[in-house]
Amino acid sequence: MELRGTKAPMYVNILKLDTFLCKHLKGDSFNGLWPLARNWKEKMDVGLPSRDRTGVPDFVLLEDYKSTSAFVENLKKRFTSNLIYTYIGEVLISVNPYKQLGIYTSKYLALYRNVNFYELPPHVFAIADQAYRSMRTEGRDQCVLISGESGAGKTEASKKILQYIAANSTHSKEIESVKTRLLNSNPILESFGNAKTNRNDNSSRFGKYMDIQFNYKGAPIGGQIINFLLEKSRVCTQARGNRNFHIFYQLLKGCDKELLKKLKLSRDTDSFFYLNQGQCPEVESLDDEEEYKNTRDALNVCDFSEREQECLWTIVSATLHLGNIGFKQDEQKHAKIKDDKHVAAVAALLECPEDMLRHGLVNRVIHVDGDEVVKPFNKERAIYARDGVAKGIYDRMFTWIVQKLNKSLTNEHEENMSVIGLLDIYGFEIFEYNSFEQFCINYCNEKLQQIFIQLTLKSEQDEYMNEGIEWEPIRYFNNKVICDLIESKPVGIISIMDEECLRPGEPTDETFLDKMSHTIGTHPHYIGHTSKADYYTRKTMRRDQFRLLHYAGEVTYSVKGFLDKNNDQLNRTLKEALTKSKNLIISQCFKPEEITSKKRPETAATQFKTSLANLMEILLDKQPSYVRCVKPNEEKSSKTFDERLVRHQVKYLGLMENLRVRRAGFAYRRPYKAFLARYKCLCPSTWPSYAGVARDGVHLLIKHLEWDEDDYRLGKTKLFIRWPKTLFAAEDALHSKKNDLAIVIQSHIRAYIYQKRYKAMKKAQLIMAVNWRRYSAMKKLKRVKWAAKCIRQFIKGFMFRKRPPCPENQLFVKYMRMHWLNKLREELPSSIMQTNWPQVPPVLEETSKLLQNIHKRMLVRTYCLTITPERKWQLEQKVVAEKIFKEKKKAYSSSVPHPFVKSRLTPYLEKMKLTVFDNSVMEADEKVQYSAAVTKYDRHGYRNRASAMIVTDKAIYRLEPREFKVKDKIPFCYLTGISVSSLTDGVFVLHAQAEGNKGDLIMKTDYAIEAVTKIAMTGELTDKVDIANDDIITYSTIRKKHHIEFTRGKHYATGKNKRGNMLVIAPHIANGFK
């Protein structure tokens, strides 16, 4: 028996059986493979009740195909049954399930590999497989166009297509490397280019077209990414409920404290103006800390060096600091920077001149006849300049990332290669406030909708013409009129906007709106306050708004910021400052040539228009496949199906028009060979095989089924069926016929199998019975003899067990030894600290002692061999600390978990140590053993002074922190002892001989245990450390005695009591004293 595919039809090879079975099959051309039954509900191979419950998998089979309600109802049936995919011919409709369905596993990847498009249920893997196989077999470049509104699942669909191609293409080390980079490009682009919106927690805020390049074997060998119109305004402003780009939150939540400190950041998102406007710092569906790790991993995979990654983090952090630069106005209404620390932070991070940056934020430099004229900004223009810098560096950084990814994916060897393109573009957007970005996004969607309708209609027309079938033209809305309204010259919206940006004078958004109303106010798809729209329509718009009637619905745009965003110009002074940056990425993004060039750059809208035109050329040059994504509800719920929302999407996506095109003449078409192979069992003339031309066989089959002539048409290579009910009737007849045929075949197969099996078993039974009886008797006898011998030896050994080793107890002792050793193996102590040892029999006591000693020595040796010199030195210090302080000083227990370090200086003091102390103070043969920031108390007034303490192998130095001058130096030869209290304070006293010293030195540090241990070990004074339970007595230069009194309190404090003595209040709990 032979099974072909896990989910494919089951076949039984019967030619290997006796020839009497083949007598029941007619015809000589039968290939010996007989289809039995599918083990799942195939697209067509189900009964009518199942279709009523789950809907039809292809909308062309929908009975009431002109009804939008029936269309939406079919989507709802499939959505509630967790069937999120449905076809319209070869177009895939995908409804976002908002949950994991488990239909993208390796099992499904294998199931859809090299399978005919209609042989399995609708799936995005089927689209990917069709594109991949078409590329390989036809040699034509492919593209998959994924469209739908924001939150409909476009990005996820593109990921699944990429997953399928990576899993089902050729495997080799080099190919796997390319696949890994292709898959890891997504997390990088999502982190820097996606953000949370009110509609979608992971909304793509840029357009992406990815070309996957394949060699002649069909293996991916490279790729190229083209990005479009990053929504850079999101860097500076976010609506309520929105977030900035993911990478900002990932960096704050995921990076370590060291990097956070280096970037001058904090984890509090509310402390950054560019992050707190949306009032949505966290998203339940996103783990920013985990995503940061994934982004770092993806950057490493895609060949981003450590330096390049460091530059990326500095740019992201500099952007946040830019947002915190505030402004105020003086009496002349000139802008002034409130706090220079953020400017300094930006300049330090970007490594650019701080003075130029500060000057450019509040001034504009105009060059007139070779002279420079400085024009101060007001507060509003200064904010605009600040935001312009932030948007500019982030936008160019994102473009640099895409270029870097392309470099990582570049194929340098293959010249003849095929391509599959994936287009994941932003969906149509209608917000409460729509600006320049929504205008460009919706313009892009208009162009894609135009291509979709034209290509699907043209493809259908070509098929009918090639097959000689009459074609009924379908009327559909051609949105070319809207595309022309936006892009035509010289009266398109983009041309008007460019003209207004370039004209002399002071153009404003209001003059641009007036010019549009004057030029295109009469256009049927444009509504302004001066257009011919009715009074009530115009009353719904503000004076700074206009409305376009897009294919997806009416969108009202606010012109505020249109001209500024279209100009997209950066302050010259700020740009010049960035060209002088030493940051690796910024220096590549801002070239000095930009400053010297006199050519005016193209406007943002014109650049986008040109990019779209290039994209359209790329798409038209490829064989397209379509995935149309539908959003079931606004609540992101897996159980809600909003029929009104879905109906709106069905309308503006043109799905009903696409369905009418497919159903214009015939709902179903299939090549003659495929149709005959499936339904030949329904006609005696074609069963079990037909030797003639497939077209003639199909004609005979149709006559036998008594179809009306109006129900079908015979093309040149395909059969076309007009009505779904005709096909359903054939399917139901086939389903019934399969059961009858299966019963006949199965009965003959079973008869043959059981007959043959019976004869073989009867013959084998006789032979086996004789041999088995003989074998069993011999085996039983042998085992009985062996058992008797063992029992006899065991009993005798037990009787002689307490005697010295002798032949009688040899086996018994051996057994006891083996049993004890096995038990010992399982219960051996794993640590030197464990004292348990298995109980030992008397005869093995000596062996047990030897093994216990050997094992203990082995554990000790293993530990000694594995310990590092650093760990050994750490433990030696900890042992000394235990010897000095354990059960003597209350702060000791809190110091145990913390490793001792060589330096406790702040970064500034550490720098002063390296530059001043090491070069000017310390002698050539001295070595620093320990250093720490301490508080020194005067010998008389007990005033505290911040100091630095450095311990060398010869002396202890106390230095003034600013200029690092030596205030005290106590050579170890003059150090007579060290005193500390038994409480939780950090005060310690260094007792010195009077000769050449100022007296005893009183100091305090949060690391008193560590400091005293280091000093004691360095000066070999471990036995001269005094832990006082009462007062500590100190002596000044003139050997005058002073007392330091200790008491307990809630918080640490020092002072002078009424007796003139120093009073130290030690906290009850050793907070921070180590």
Residue, then its C-alpha position, 0 to 999 in steps of 0.5 A: m500500500e502506498l500513501r501519497g502525502t499526509k493530507a492528499p488523496m490516499y492511493v492503493n497500488i494494486l498491480k502488485l497483487d494477484t491478477f484476478l483483482c485487475k479483472h474487475l478494472k476495465g481498460d489497458s491504460f489503467n495505471g494501477l493507482w486507485p483513489l480512495a477517500r480524503n481524510w479531511k474536508e477538501k475544498m469541494d469534496v464535502g456534502l451540502p450540510s458542511r458547506d452551509r455550516t462553514g461557507v464556500p472556500d472560493f467565492v466564485l462558488l457562492e450562489d448569490y454572488k451579486s449580494t454583498s450580504a451573502f459575501v460578508e455572511n460567507l466570510k463570517k461563517r468561515f471566520t467563526s469556524n477559524l477558517i480565515y482564508t477564502y479565495i476569489g479565484e486566485v486572489l486570497i482573502s485573509v481575515n485577521p483572527y487576532k489569535q494563534l491558530g496553529i496552521y503555520t507549523s512544519k506539518y502545514l509547510a510540507l502539506y502545501r509544498n508542490v501541490n496544485f492550487y485548488e487541491l488543498p483548502p485556501h491558505v497563504f502558503a498556497i499563494a507562496d507555493q504557486a508564486y514559487r513554482s511559477m517562478r521556477t517552471e515558467g522562469r518569470d519573476q513573481c510578486v505578491l501584493i498584500s493590501g488592506e487597512s491598518g491592522a488587517g494582518k498585512t505584515e503577518a501575511s508577508k512574514k508567513i510567505l517569507q517563512y514558507i519560501a525559506a522552509n521549502s527551498t534548497h538547503s545548504k550552509e550558504i543558502e541557510s545563511v541567506k535565509t536567516r538574514l532574510l528572516n532577521s531583516n523583519p525584526i530590525l525593520e519592525s523595531f525601527g519602522n513600526a509603532k502602536t496605533n489605535r488600530n494596530d499594536n504593530s502597525s507598519r509606518f513605512g512601505k516596504y518592497m522586498d525582492i527575494q533573489f533565487n538561482y536557477k535551482g530555486a534557492p534564495i541567494g540574496g535580496q533587496i529592500i526598497n522602503f517608502l515614506l517613513e512616517k517620521s512625524r511620529v518621532c515628534t508627535q503622537a496622538r493619544g493612545n499611539r506610541n513612538f517607534h518601537i525601538f525607543y521603548q525597547l532601548l529604555k526597557g531592554c538595555d543594561k544599566e551601563l549602556l543606559k548611563k552612557l546614553k544619559l537615559s533613564r527607564d522612565t518613558d514619561s521623562f521624555f517629551y517624544l514618548n509621553q504624548g500618547q500616554c501609552p508607554e506599555v502595550e500588553s501584546l508587546d514585550d519591549e525588553e524581549e523584543y530588544k534582545n531579538t533586535r540585537d540578535a537580528l542586528n548581529v545576524c545581519d552583519f551590523s558591527e558593534r560600533e555600528q550598533e553603538c552608533l544606532w543607540t546613540i542616534v536613538s538616544a540623541t533623538l530623545h534628548l532633542g525632544n527634551i530641549g525646551f525654549k522660552q522667549d525674551e522681550q523681543k520674542h526671540a527664542k532662548i534655550k531653557d536648559d543647555k544640558h540636553v543640547a550638550a547631551v545631544a552634541a556629545l552623543l552625536e559628536c558634533p559641535e555644540d555651539m553650532l547646534r545651539h546656534g542653529l536651534v534658535n537662529r536662521v542664517i541667510h546668505v545674501d550677496g556673500d554676507e550672512v544675516v542671522k535671523p533669530f527664531n521665535k519660540e514656535r520656529a525654534i520648536y519646528a527647527r528642533d523637531g526637524v533635526a529629530k525627524g531628519i536624523y531618524d529618517r536618514m538613520f532608517t534609510w541607512i539601516v535599509q541600505k545596510l540590510n541590502k548590503s548584507l543581502t547582496n548577491e555578488h556571484e549570480e547574474n542570471m537569477s529570478v525574483i519573487g517580490l513581496l509588497d507590504i505597504y501601509g493600509f488605507e488610513i482614515f483618522e480623526y485628524n489626517s495630515f500630509e502622511q495620510f495623504c501620501i499613504n492613501y495616494c499609494n493605496e489608490k495606485l495599488q488599487q488601480i493596478f489590482i483592478q486592471l491586472t485582474l480584469k485584464s487576466e480574466q479577459d485574456e483567458y476568455m479570449n485565448e479559450g474562445i469564450e464569449w466575454e461580458p464586459i464588467r463595469y467597475f469603478n476606475n479610480k484613475v480619475i482620483c490618481d489623476l486628481i493627485e498626480s497630474k500636471p499641472v493641475g494635480i494636488i502634488s503639482i499645486m503643492d510643489e508650485e506653492c512651495l517654490r514660489p517667491g513670497e511667504p506661502t502658507d498652508e492657507t494659500f495652498l488651500d485657496k489655490m487648490s479650491h480655485t484650480i480643482g474646486t469643481h472636480p467631482h472627487y474634491i470638496g472644499h469650502t469654495s467647491k460646488a458641494d452642498y452647504y451641509t457637506r461643507k459645514t462638516m469641515r473646518r476652514d483649514q480642511f479639504r476632502l477627497l472622495h477616495y475609492a475607500g471612502e471620504v477622507t478629510y485632510s487638514v492642510k496644517g503642515f502640508l507645505d512644511k512637510n513637503n519642503d522637508q528642509l533642515n536648517r542650514t546651520l543644523k545641517e552643517a553641524l551634523t556634517k561635522s559629526k564624528n558618529l559613523i552613521i551620521s557622517q554617512c547620512f549628512k555629507p558636506e556636499e549638501i551644504t555646498s550644493k546650490k541645487r534645490p532638493e525635490t519635495a517630499a511629495t514629488q520624491f514619493k510620487t517618483s518612488l511610486a512610479n518606479l514601484m509600479e514599473i517593478l510590479l507591472d514587470k512581474q506576474p502578480s499574486y494577491v492577498r487582500c487582508v480584512k480586519p474583522n473588528e476594531e477591538k482586536s477581538s478573536k470572537t467579534f465579527d463587525e459586519r458593518l466594518v467588513r462590508h465597508q472593506v469589501k466595498y473599497l477593496g473592490l472584492m465584489e467587482n473582482l468576484r463579478v469579473r470571475r463570475a461574469g461568464f463562468a464560475y469554475r474552470r478546469p483543464y480537460k485532463a484534470f476534470l476527466a481524471r476527477y469525474k471519469c467514474l461517473c460515466p461508464s464510457t470514461w471509466p476506468s480510463y479513457a484512451g481518446v482525446a481528453r476534450d472528447g472524454v469530457h464531452l461524453l461525461i457531460k452528456h451522461l450527466e445530462w447538463d443543459e447546454d447553457d450550464y457549460r462551455l468547452g474552451k480550447t484547453k479548459l471546461f468552463i462551468r457557469w453555475p456553482k450548483t452544477l458543480f456541486a451536483a457533480e461533486d455530490a454524485l462523485h462523493s456518493k460514487k466514491n463510497d460505492l467504488a471504495i466498497v468494491i475495491q476494499s472487499h476484493i483487497r481484503a479477500y486477497i490479503y486475508q487468503k494469502r495471509y491465512k496460507a502463510m500463517k498455516k504453514a508457518q504455524l506448523i514449523m514454529a510449533v515444533n521448534w518452539r516446544r523444543y526450544s522452550a523445554m531446553k531453555k527451561l531445563k537450563r534455567v532450572k539448573w542455573a537457578a539451583k546452582c545459584i541458590r546453593q552458592f548463595i545459601k552457603g555464602f550467607m552461612f560463611r559471610k562472617r569468615p575471612p574470604c574463602p571459596e565458600n563465601q567468595l560469590f556472596v561477598k562479590y555480590m555484596r560488593m557489587h550491590w554496595l558499589n552500585k548503591l555508592r555510585e548513586e549516592l556519592p556526595s557531590s560536594i565536599m560539604q556533604t558528609n553523607w556516606p552509604q552504610v557499608p557491610p562489615v567486609l567492606e569497611e576498609t574499602s569504604k574508608l579508602l574510597q571515601n578518602i579518595h573521593k574527598r580528595m578528588l572533590v577537593r582537587t576538582y574544586c581547586l583545578t576549576i577555581t580561577p585566580e581572581r576567584k581564589w584572591q576573592l575568597e582569600q580576602k573574604v576569609v580574612a574579612e571573616k576572621i576579622f569581623k564575623e560575629k564582631k561587627k553587625a555590618y559584616s553579614s551584609s557585605v558577604p554577598h558582595p565581591f570585593v573590588k579594587s576601586r570604588l572611585t567615581p569615574y571623575l576620581e578614577k580619571m584624576k587618579l590616572t592623570v594626577f596620582d599615577n603620574s605625579v604622586m605615586e613613586a615608580d616602584e609603588k603599586v595601587q592596591y585599593s582606592a575608594a571615595v571616602t568621607k574624612y572627619d577633622r580631628h578637632g571639629y569633626r567636620n566632614r570632607a569628601s576625599a579620595m583614599i588610595v592604598t598602595d603597597k607602601a602607604i595610605y594616601r588621602l587626597e582632595p578630590r578636585e585637584f587631587k592634592v595629597k592631604d595625608k600620607i601614612p606609610f605602613c611603617y607608621l600605621t599602628g592599628i585600625s579601629v572600627s565600631s561593632l555597629t552598622d556604621g562605616v567609620f574606621v580610624l587609622h592609628a598612626q605614630a606621631e612622628g611625621n604624621k598629623g595624628d590618627l585619621i578618621m574616615k567613613t565609607d559605605y564599603a568599610i568591611e572591604a576597605v579595612t580588609k584591604i588595608a589590613m592585608t596590604g599592611e599585614l595588620t590583620d591582627k591589629v584591627d580593633i573592633a570596639n564595643d564602646d568608644i574609640i579613642t583617637y590621638s591628635t598631633i600633640r597626642k591629645k586624647h579624643h573619644i568617638e562615641f557610637t549609638r544606634g538610630k534610624h538613619y546614619a548621622t555624625g556630629k559633636n555631642k555636649r562633651g565635645n566628642m564625635l558622635v556617630i549614629a549607626p542605623h539599625i539595619a546596615n543599608g548599603f554598608k559593605 
